[in-house]
Amino acid sequence: MNDQISNLLTESRSFPPPKGFAAGAILGDAVAVAALRARAAADPAAFWGEVAREDLRWQKPFTQTLDWSDAPHAKWFADGTLNLSDNCLDRHCETWRRHKAALIWEGEPIGDQGPEIRTFTYQQLRDAVMRFANGLKLLGVQCGDRVAIYLPMIPEAAIAMLACARIGAVHSVVFGGFSADALGDRCRDTEAKLVITADASYRRGSLIRLKDVVDVALAEGVCPSVQGVVVVRRAHCPIAWQPGRDHAWHDLMAAAQPHCPPTELPAEHPLFILYTSGSTGKPKGLLHTTGGYAAHVTRTMRWVFDLRDDDLYWCTADVGWVTGHSYIVYGPLSNGATVLMYEGAPQSPEKDRFWDIIERHKVTIFYTAPTALRTFMAWGEAPILKHDLSSLRLLGTVGEPINPAAWVWYHEVIGQGRCPIVDTWWQTETGGILIAPLPGVETLVPGTATQPFPGIVADIVDNVGKSQPTDAGGLLVIRHPWPGMARTIWGDRDRYADAYFSKIPGIYFTGDGARRDAKGHFWIMGRVDDVLNVSGHRIGTSEVESALVAHALVAEAAVVGRPDAVTGQAIVAFVTTLGGTDNSPALAQALRAHVAKEIGGLARPAEIRFAAALPKTRSGKIMRRLLRELASGNGVSGDVTTLEDLSVLETLRNSED
Ligand code: PRX
C-alpha cells in the first residue's frame, strides 16, 4: 500500500451536507434515506425492479426482475423489451425537453472567434442518431452485429453509440490513445463489422491522427470481419482513403433516410463490449446488456449527482472508458440532462482551460479523476483564481483512491467550501457506481467513498469469504447481483466465472482491498491483484510484460507499480536483456517507446531497470514484492531466504536508468 493510500486510514475531518444543498437535494431527508436503504437491503432485486419501472420506458413491461439461475451470468428484467436510445432521446423529445440542450460540445483549438462550440438539443441529437442509424443499416450493419468506435471526444462518438443502441448493434468503443495493435486485437475479438473513426483530433495543440492508426490496424487481412470504415472529418487533414472500404460520415448522413424507429429489444440484448485489463492474459471484453444497465446508470446518475433539469453537467472522462459510457452518454441522457463534452487537454492553450470552460458554460456539476486534481494542485491556484466558479454546486471523483490532501483542495479551491464531493467507486465490470455518497444526506470524510448505493450489497471479507469486523482490512466483494453488472466476458463465459467468482466461490470479487469503519463507511485501498492504476487507467502488469518480451532484445521482464504523487502509480519495468546487449539509456528509451507502440502511450513505463537476472524463488516465481519495494525506493524487507541469488538484488538496487 502506498503512503498516499495509507494516509486515508487516519482522516478525521468531516463535512456534513451544506444546509442550502441538503434543503434542495433530491435526497435530502436523512430519515427517509435510511428507510429507503433498509428497504433496498431487505430485497435488492425488488428495489431495482421498482427503479427499472420508474426510470425507464419499456415497450413491453417485464414481470421478472432477477434471474440468477445461470449464475454468475445474471439476467435482469429478461421478459421486458425496451430500447436505450428511445429512453435517452425519444421520450424526452415528446416533452418540453425536445428543445433543451442535450449535448454541448467544445473543441480544443481557440480561434479568433473563440473555441468551436456545437450544441444539440434533444431533438437535434435524435435526428442525428436516427440518420446515422440508417447509415449503419446502409452499410449492412444489423441487429447484434459488432461495431468498433475509435473516435475522439466529439459529438459523433455519442451519436455513433446511440445509433448502435437504436438498431441493436453492439458497440465496442476503443480509447483513442490505444495503439493499432490494441485496436486490431479488439476488432478481431469482437469480430467487428465496421470501424467508426475520425481523420484526427486536437489534443494539446497537436493532431492525433486516428485514421492512420485504423489503417495500420486493418492492414490487409488482419481483421477479416471488418467490411467498412466510417470517417468523421474533424481536422480535415490529408488521409489515405481506401475506396469501397472507407466512407465519409458526412456522405453517409446525406445518403441516409431521416427517420429510424428504435428497435424493440429484449432487456438482455447486448448493448456494448468494453475491454479492460485483468491480472493475467489479454484485456477482457466485458459485455453489458440493455435493461439492467440502463436502470442502474439512470438511477445512480440522478441520486449520486443530485441531477436536476437546470444542471449543466461535465464529466472530463473519455468516452473510451466506462465512465464515458455510463456518465457522459447513457446516464445523463437517459435522465434528460444537459451534458458538456470537451475535446482536448486541460492545459491547452493555457492551464486555466477547464476553469475557463466552467465559467463560460456555467457548469454546475463537475466530475473528474484524482490524478487530474493532483495535476491542478501542482499548477498552483493562479489559473483557477482568474475564473468565476460560482456556478458549481457538486463535485465528483472517480477512477482511483483520492488522497485527503487532494480532496480538501478540491473542496476548498474548486468548490470554495460550498460543494459536496462525491467520491464514486466502481469498475468497468460494475457498469455503474456501486459505492458513493448520496450528497444531500451523507457527511463526507475525505478519502472514503462512504456507503454502497441502495440495493448494492458490498462486504469486506478474508481469503475464505468471511466478513471482516470493523476496521479490519480485507477484500472488497459484492454479495448480491446488481442490474448494471457485466453479464460475461465476450466469447469466454468460463473466464468470466473464473476471473470474478472463483476467489470467493459464487461471490463477485472486485480485485480491490478495502476497510469498513465503525460508521459502515468503505475505504478503498486499491488493487490487491497485479493490476496497476496509472492516472486512473487500468493496466495489467502482464500486458506490459508481454509487450516488453516481444522486443527482440528482451529476455525477461517483470512489471510493478510504484507510488507517484500525481499519477497514483507509475510503471516500473525490471528487464533482463539478451546476452551481450548494451543496457544503455537509449535502449531503455527504445523499450518505453516499444510498449507505447504495442499497447498505447498510457502503458509506457516511467522507468526501466536492467538487471542480469530477476529475483526468483527457488521454485522459479518472480518475487514481485521485492520488486515493488525496490521500485518504491524502500529497503527490501521481510524474508528473502527463498531468493535464489541475493546478488541479483544488489544489481537491481543499483540499476535505476
Ligand atoms: O481499483 C479501483 C479503481 O479503479 C478500478 C476500476 O477501474 P476501471 O474498470 O478502469 O473503472 C474506472 C472508472 C469506474 C477499481 O477496481 N477505482 C475506481 N474508482 C475508485 C477507485 N479506487 C478508489 N476510489 C474510487 N472512487
Boltz pocket constraint, residues with backbone or C-beta under 6 A from the ligand:
constraints:
  - pocket:
      binder: B
      contacts: [[A, 276], [A, 322], [A, 323], [A, 397], [A, 398], [A, 399], [A, 400], [A, 401], [A, 402], [A, 423], [A, 424], [A, 425], [A, 426], [A, 427], [A, 428], [A, 429], [A, 435], [A, 449], [A, 510], [A, 511], [A, 512], [A, 524], [A, 526], [A, 527], [A, 533], [A, 536], [A, 537], [A, 538]]
      max_distance: 6.0
